[in-house]
């Protein structure tokens, strides 16, 4: 199965969040650095995920 870069980065961000202790705050910068996702792109992705109710601000 082939994923778009946006889909792949979104999954990586969600996996990163799921691997952390429940309820522990994490910055977009931390996710960006640990998953090698461009920070500006990640900010857009997180906004989309937030609107979908998958992550909270």
DOKOL-345386 format. One line per field, with one value per atom (N, C-alpha, C, O): residue number from 1; residue in three letters; atom name; z, y, x. Coordinates in Angstrom, 2 decimals. Layout:
N
n <- NUM,...
res <- ALA,...
atom <- CA,...
pz <- Z,...
py <- Y,...
px <- X,...
***
This chain:
57
n <- 1,1,1,1,2,2,2,2,3,3,3,3,4,4,4,4,5,5,5,5,6,6,6,6,7,7,7,7,8,8,8,8,9,9,9,9,10,10,10,10,11,11,11,11,12,12,12,12,13,13,13,13,14,14,14,14,15,15,15,15,16,16,16,16,17,17,17,17,18,18,18,18,19,19,19,19,20,20,20,20,21,21,21,21,22,22,22,22,23,23,23,23,24,24,24,24,25,25,25,25,26,26,26,26,27,27,27,27,28,28,28,28,29,29,29,29,30,30,30,30,31,31,31,31,32,32,32,32,33,33,33,33,34,34,34,34,35,35,35,35,36,36,36,36,37,37,37,37,38,38,38,38,39,39,39,39,40,40,40,40,41,41,41,41,42,42,42,42,43,43,43,43,44,44,44,44,45,45,45,45,46,46,46,46,47,47,47,47,48,48,48,48,49,49,49,49,50,50,50,50,51,51,51,51,52,52,52,52,53,53,53,53,54,54,54,54,55,55,55,55,56,56,56,56,57,57,57,57
res <- UNK,UNK,UNK,UNK,UNK,UNK,UNK,UNK,UNK,UNK,UNK,UNK,UNK,UNK,UNK,UNK,UNK,UNK,UNK,UNK,UNK,UNK,UNK,UNK,UNK,UNK,UNK,UNK,UNK,UNK,UNK,UNK,UNK,UNK,UNK,UNK,UNK,UNK,UNK,UNK,UNK,UNK,UNK,UNK,UNK,UNK,UNK,UNK,UNK,UNK,UNK,UNK,UNK,UNK,UNK,UNK,UNK,UNK,UNK,UNK,UNK,UNK,UNK,UNK,UNK,UNK,UNK,UNK,UNK,UNK,UNK,UNK,UNK,UNK,UNK,UNK,UNK,UNK,UNK,UNK,UNK,UNK,UNK,UNK,UNK,UNK,UNK,UNK,UNK,UNK,UNK,UNK,UNK,UNK,UNK,UNK,UNK,UNK,UNK,UNK,UNK,UNK,UNK,UNK,UNK,UNK,UNK,UNK,UNK,UNK,UNK,UNK,UNK,UNK,UNK,UNK,UNK,UNK,UNK,UNK,UNK,UNK,UNK,UNK,UNK,UNK,UNK,UNK,UNK,UNK,UNK,UNK,UNK,UNK,UNK,UNK,UNK,UNK,UNK,UNK,UNK,UNK,UNK,UNK,UNK,UNK,UNK,UNK,UNK,UNK,UNK,UNK,UNK,UNK,UNK,UNK,UNK,UNK,UNK,UNK,UNK,UNK,UNK,UNK,UNK,UNK,UNK,UNK,UNK,UNK,UNK,UNK,UNK,UNK,UNK,UNK,UNK,UNK,UNK,UNK,UNK,UNK,UNK,UNK,UNK,UNK,UNK,UNK,UNK,UNK,UNK,UNK,UNK,UNK,UNK,UNK,UNK,UNK,UNK,UNK,UNK,UNK,UNK,UNK,UNK,UNK,UNK,UNK,UNK,UNK,UNK,UNK,UNK,UNK,UNK,UNK,UNK,UNK,UNK,UNK,UNK,UNK,UNK,UNK,UNK,UNK,UNK,UNK
atom <- N,CA,C,O,N,CA,C,O,N,CA,C,O,N,CA,C,O,N,CA,C,O,N,CA,C,O,N,CA,C,O,N,CA,C,O,N,CA,C,O,N,CA,C,O,N,CA,C,O,N,CA,C,O,N,CA,C,O,N,CA,C,O,N,CA,C,O,N,CA,C,O,N,CA,C,O,N,CA,C,O,N,CA,C,O,N,CA,C,O,N,CA,C,O,N,CA,C,O,N,CA,C,O,N,CA,C,O,N,CA,C,O,N,CA,C,O,N,CA,C,O,N,CA,C,O,N,CA,C,O,N,CA,C,O,N,CA,C,O,N,CA,C,O,N,CA,C,O,N,CA,C,O,N,CA,C,O,N,CA,C,O,N,CA,C,O,N,CA,C,O,N,CA,C,O,N,CA,C,O,N,CA,C,O,N,CA,C,O,N,CA,C,O,N,CA,C,O,N,CA,C,O,N,CA,C,O,N,CA,C,O,N,CA,C,O,N,CA,C,O,N,CA,C,O,N,CA,C,O,N,CA,C,O,N,CA,C,O,N,CA,C,O,N,CA,C,O,N,CA,C,O,N,CA,C,O
pz <- 0.00,0.00,0.00,0.73,-0.80,-0.88,-0.16,-0.30,0.59,1.31,0.78,0.33,0.83,0.50,1.63,2.74,1.35,2.40,3.56,4.72,3.24,4.29,5.18,6.40,4.56,5.34,6.19,7.35,5.59,6.33,7.52,8.62,7.31,8.40,9.48,10.67,9.06,10.02,10.89,12.10,10.27,11.02,11.96,13.10,11.49,12.35,13.56,14.68,13.35,14.46,15.46,16.67,14.96,15.84,16.60,17.78,15.94,16.61,17.70,18.79,17.39,18.38,19.60,20.74,19.37,20.49,21.30,22.53,20.62,21.30,22.12,23.07,21.76,22.46,23.75,24.53,23.96,25.15,26.28,26.02,27.52,28.64,28.44,27.98,28.77,28.59,29.30,30.49,28.58,29.15,29.28,29.72,28.90,29.01,27.83,26.68,28.13,27.04,26.20,26.71,24.93,24.00,22.98,22.53,22.64,21.68,20.26,20.02,19.33,17.91,17.55,16.72,18.16,17.87,18.27,17.54,19.43,19.87,18.88,18.53,18.43,17.45,16.15,15.54,15.72,14.48,14.51,13.54,15.61,15.73,15.84,15.23,16.62,16.82,15.60,15.40,14.78,13.61,12.28,11.22,12.34,11.14,10.18,8.98,10.76,9.98,9.93,10.98,8.75,8.67,9.58,9.53,10.40,11.43,10.86,11.42,9.80,9.22,8.73,8.90,8.11,7.62,8.78,8.71,9.85,11.02,11.66,12.10,11.72,12.30,11.53,12.14,10.21,9.39,9.65,9.76,9.75,10.02,11.37,11.49,12.37,13.72,13.76,14.49,12.99,12.92,12.33,12.83,11.28,10.67,11.65,11.77,12.34,13.32,14.49,15.02,14.88,15.96,15.54,16.32,14.31,13.82,13.72,13.88,13.45,13.36,14.73,14.84,15.79,17.14,17.53,18.50,16.78,17.06,18.02,18.68,18.12,19.09,19.73,19.17,20.89,21.54,21.63,21.64,21.68,21.71,23.06,23.27
py <- -1.17,0.00,1.24,1.30,2.18,3.42,4.53,4.67,5.30,6.44,7.72,7.75,8.78,10.09,10.52,9.99,11.48,11.99,12.55,12.36,13.22,13.79,12.70,12.82,11.62,10.50,9.84,9.52,9.63,8.99,9.83,9.31,11.12,12.01,12.06,12.09,12.06,12.06,10.81,10.88,9.66,8.41,8.42,7.98,8.92,9.00,9.88,9.54,11.00,11.90,11.21,11.32,10.51,9.82,8.68,8.47,7.96,6.89,7.47,6.92,8.59,9.25,9.64,9.40,10.23,10.64,9.43,9.49,8.36,7.16,6.47,5.75,6.69,6.02,6.74,6.24,7.90,8.70,8.40,7.91,8.69,8.46,9.25,10.39,8.63,9.23,10.57,10.68,11.58,12.90,13.76,14.91,13.22,14.02,14.99,14.58,16.26,17.24,17.04,16.66,17.31,17.20,18.33,18.64,18.94,20.03,19.50,18.41,20.28,19.93,19.81,18.99,20.63,20.60,19.25,18.70,18.73,17.43,16.33,15.48,16.35,15.35,15.53,14.55,16.76,17.06,16.52,15.91,16.74,16.28,14.77,14.16,14.16,12.70,11.90,10.78,12.47,11.74,12.28,11.79,13.27,13.90,14.40,14.16,15.09,15.69,17.19,17.80,17.80,19.26,19.98,19.70,20.90,21.51,22.26,22.15,22.99,23.73,22.77,23.00,21.68,20.67,20.00,19.76,19.71,19.08,19.98,19.50,21.26,22.20,22.14,22.16,22.07,21.97,20.65,20.61,19.57,18.26,18.22,17.71,18.76,18.75,19.57,19.23,20.64,21.44,20.61,20.66,19.86,18.98,17.90,17.62,17.30,16.25,16.82,16.14,18.05,18.71,18.94,18.67,19.43,19.68,18.38,18.39,17.28,15.97,15.35,14.29,16.01,15.51,14.38,13.67,14.21,13.14,13.55,12.69,14.84,15.35,16.59,17.20,16.96,18.18,19.16,18.79,20.42,21.48,21.57,22.41
px <- 0.85,0.00,0.90,1.89,0.54,1.30,0.54,-0.67,1.28,0.71,1.30,2.45,0.52,1.07,1.99,1.91,2.85,3.74,2.92,3.28,1.83,0.98,0.41,0.40,-0.07,-0.62,0.45,0.23,1.61,2.71,3.13,3.31,3.29,3.69,2.60,2.91,1.34,0.24,0.26,0.07,0.50,0.60,1.79,1.69,2.92,4.11,3.85,4.25,3.17,2.86,1.93,2.13,0.92,-0.02,0.67,0.39,1.56,2.31,3.19,3.29,3.84,4.70,3.87,4.29,2.72,1.86,1.39,1.34,1.05,0.55,1.63,1.33,2.89,3.98,4.38,5.19,3.82,4.15,3.16,2.06,3.54,2.61,1.31,1.33,0.20,-1.11,-1.20,-0.88,-1.62,-1.82,-0.58,-0.66,0.58,1.80,1.87,1.73,2.09,2.16,3.42,4.47,3.29,4.42,4.28,3.18,5.38,5.34,5.47,5.99,4.98,5.11,6.59,6.97,7.39,8.83,9.44,10.27,9.03,9.54,9.16,9.98,7.91,7.46,8.22,8.67,8.36,9.07,10.49,10.95,11.17,12.55,12.65,13.53,11.78,11.89,11.46,11.93,10.57,10.08,10.62,10.25,11.49,12.06,10.97,11.01,10.00,8.92,9.18,9.40,9.16,9.36,8.35,7.15,8.84,8.00,6.79,5.70,6.95,5.82,4.75,3.55,5.18,4.26,3.54,2.33,4.26,3.66,2.62,1.58,2.89,1.92,0.60,-0.47,0.67,-0.53,-1.25,-2.48,-0.48,-1.06,-1.75,-2.87,-1.10,-1.68,-2.96,-3.89,-3.01,-4.23,-5.37,-6.50,-5.08,-6.08,-6.52,-7.71,-5.56,-5.88,-6.69,-7.56,-6.40,-7.13,-8.58,-9.51,-8.78,-10.14,-10.94,-12.17,-10.25,-10.92,-11.15,-11.77,-10.66,-10.84,-9.90,-10.15,-8.81,-7.87,-6.76,-6.16,-6.49,-5.52,-6.12,-7.03,-5.60,-6.07,-4.92,-3.74,-5.29,-4.27,-3.63,-2.75
***
